[in-house]
Amino acid sequence: MINNKLAISFDIDDTLIVPSIATGLDIDTPNYETIAVYKYFQNQGYYMILWSGSGTDWAKRWGEKLGLQPDEIRVKEKSDDVDIAFDDCEVDLAKVNIRVKRFNNSISRKDWNINKK
C-alpha cells in the first residue's frame, strides 16, 4: 500500500503494448484489453504504477502515449509496497502477481528488445 491505497503496477512491453514483432506491423500497438483493466483500477482510486525492465524513460514515454497518468513511474523490480503486479511473464514482483496473455508467444522478443525505440 502507498498513501493508504492499494498499489497496482503494470509492465509496459507485452502487457500494455503489443510489440511490432508480435503483430507483424511496423509499430508497437496498444493492448486495449489490458489498458481497460488499468483504467478500471485507476477509476477506483488506486495508486497506479507503470514500470518496465527497459527503464523509467520507456515507461514514461508509453504512459504518455497511452494517456495513462500514473501516480508513479519506476524501474521494474520486486517491491514490498506493491499489492498487485500485472506482467506478461511469471514474476514475483508484488504480493499478488497476475500474468496477462502474451500475443504470439512463440515469436522471440530478443531482437525487438535490443532495437526498440
PyMOL commands that set and color helices and strands:
alter all, ss='L'
color gray80, all
select helices_A, chain A and resi 20-23+32-43+56-66+110-115
alter helices_A, ss='H'
color red, helices_A
select strands_A, chain A and resi 7-11+17-18+29-30+47-52+72-75+84-87+96-99
alter strands_A, ss='S'
color yellow, strands_A
deselect
rebuild
show_as cartoon
